[in-house]
Amino acid sequence: MTQAVGVIPARYGSTRFPGKPLAMLKDKPLIQWVWERAGRAKRLSRLLIATDDERIASAARGFGAEAVMTPSDLPSGTDRVWAAVRGESAPLIVNIQGDEPLIDPGTIDRLVAALEQDAEAQIATVRVPMRGPGGYADPNVVKVEADDAGRALYFSRSPIPATKRAGEVPEVWYKHIGIYAYRREALERFVGWPPGSLETTEGLEQLRALERGLLIRVVDGSDAGVGVDTPEDLKKVEARI
């Protein structure tokens, strides 16, 4: 089994929800929920919390996590992941969103397995099949389409695949879940590239990889999850716990 390091980027200064990683969800901070769920994955040899704030690092160490301090001026969570592992030798790195407290550990394992089984793929990510109109036209819900081999064709905030008639919805469409596994060399190249035109237009950094010709393997997830972007989202998660 290939060595894989999981990294949970956790920034304190969120615009919509400052201090989000330390927000309490029932009896534990949000970041602890994510760390505990991700820690159940069987294919991770190590799990880190990468942060820019000593308050988060102190809390992480308090519940037993390994915390790594990273610069505060990094442009994205992906850059924070790379800053945390650039001195590591693990060939696979998994970027685990710090605001998904119900992340499925099996999804993490499937991502790692996807790169082990597909030697040509440099990145792996997750989709969930959806039915009905809910979210299909919502630009905050990212859609993805893949080829018959399970490799990403495109990601978009727009409805894809688009139907011929306005207002219609495909029988099945796929919601993208923002968790990624990278080959080490692919992650290093990715953070060194400037944003491309598609990435800038859509506001989706994974398009940077497609624009540069990297193959992204898409695996099926079991749950669309509940991300926490605002304090109100915490109530939605509490309802599911």
N, C-alpha and C positions, 0 to 999 in steps of 0.2 A: 504494500500500500504506500502511495506517494505521500511524503511529508507535506502537510498543509497547515498554515498558520491562519487563524481567524483573527480579524481585527475589527473592533467596534469603535468607530470614530465618534467622539462625544465633545461637542463644542458648547461652551457655556453661553455665549452671546447670541442666541437665536433672536432674529428680528421679531417674529410673531410670538415667541414663547421663551423669554430669557430664563436661563437656568433650567431648561427643560430636562436634562439628564437627571437632575436631582429632585424633580417634582415627585411627590409621593403618590404612589398608586397602591391603595390599601395601606399595607404596613411596610412597604419597601420603596426605595427610589426607583424611578423608571429604568435607569441604566442597569440596576441589579436584576430586574426581571429579564431584560434582554440577555445579560451575561449568563444567568442561570439556564435559560432556555437554550442558548447557543452552546453552552457547556455540555449539553446532553448529546451533541453530535458525535458520532463515533469516528469520523474521519479527520478530525482536527487534532494535530499533535500539540498545539499550543493555542491559547486564546488571550488576546491583549485588549485593553481599553486604551485608545489613543486620544489624549485630551490636550487642551491648551490652558487648563485651569486647575490650580492646585486643590480647589475645593472638590472637584470631581475626582481627581487622583486620590485624595485622602479618603473620600467615601468609598472608592473602588477598593483600595487596599484594606479598608475596614471590613468589607464583606468577603475578602479573600481573593480578589482579582489582581492580576498583574497589570499595573498602569504604566504607560509610557508618556512622558511629556513631549509635546510637539509645538512648533511655533504657532503663535496666535494669528498670524497674517496669511495663512494658507488659503488659497481660493476655494477649495472644495474638500469634501470628506474623502474623496479619492486621493488627493494630495496628502491629506493627513495620514491615511493608511500607508502610503509609500514612505512618508517621513518616519513612521514607526518601525518599518520592516527593512529599510534600505540596508541596514547592517546585518540582516539575517540571511541565511543561506537556503531557506525553505523554497522549493521550486514552485509551490502553489500558495497563493494568498487569497483569502476570502474576505471581502468587504461586507460586513454585516451592519445593516442600518441600526443606529442606536435608538430609534423611535418605534421599533416594532416589538413590543413586549411579548407578543404571542407567536413569535417566529417559530416555525416548525423545524426542529433539529434534523428531521429526515430530509428536508429541503436542502440544508447545508450539505448533507452527505451526498445527495444526488448531484449537486453542483461539482463537488470534487470528483465524483465518479465519472461525470461527463467528460472532464478534461483528461482523466486517466484513459478513457475508452476512445476518445477522438483525438488522435495525435495532431491533427491539423488545426483544431480549434485553439485559439489563444485566450478566449474569454468564455465564460458560461454565465447565464442568467436564467431568470424564472418567468414563466407565464402561467396564468390561470384561465381556463375556459369560462366564458361568461355567456349567459343567455338573457335575452330581453334588453330593453332600452336603457336600463339604469346604468349610467356612467358612460355609455357609448358615445354620446355627443359632448361629454364633459371634458374640457381641455385639461383639467387637473388629473384626469385618469389617463395614463399613458397606455397606448395600444401597441401591440407588436404582431408582426406577421413573419412566419418562418417558411422555409422550403420543405420539401418532403424528407430531407435528411435532418431536419430539426435545427437548421442554421438560420440566423436572423436575416430577413430581407430588409426590414425597415421598422423603426419605432416612430410613433407620432402621437401628438396631442389631438389631432383630428381623427374622425371616425375612419378606421381602416379595418377590413376592406370596405370601401365606400360602395353603397348600393346604387343601382341605376335610377331608382325612384326616390325622390326626396321624402324623408320621414320613415323609410323602411329601415329595418335593422337585420343584419345577417342572423341566420339561425344560431351560429356560434361565432363569437369574436373573442380575442385574447387580451386580457389585462396584463400589463407588464408589472412585475414585482421587482423593486430596486435592490436586489442583492446580487453580488457578482463574485465569481471566482476568476482569478487571473493567473496565467503563467507569469513567473517573476519578470522575465524579460519583456513581456507584453505590457505589464503595469509600468515598468520603468520607461518604456517608449511612450506610453500613453500620456503620462504626466509631463513629459518633455515637449509634447506637441502643443501648439496654440490651438484654440478652438477653431473648427472649420465653419463653413458657411451654413451647413445644415444644422449643426449644433447651435449656432447663434440664432438662427431663425426659429427653431423649435424650442430652444432652451433645454435640450436633452444632451448631456455630455456623452452618452453611449454612442451617439451618432458620429463623434470624433473617431471612434474606432472603425466604424463602417466606412467612413470617408477615406480612411487611410488603408483600407483593404484587409483589416483584421477580421478573422472569422469568429463569430459569436455563436456559441451553441446555446439553444434555448431548451430548457427542461420544464416539464409540467410540475406545477406545485399543487398542493392539495387544498389550499385555503388562500383566499384573497387577502387575508390579514386585516389588521386595523392599525394604521399608522397614527402616531400622536403628533399633530402639528400645532394644536391649540389646547388650552386648558379644558375646553369643552370635550375634546376627543378623549380625555382621561375618563370621562363618565361613560363613554361608549365602550371603552375597554373594560371598565369595572363591571359593566352589564354582562360581559361575556366570560368573565373569570368565575 
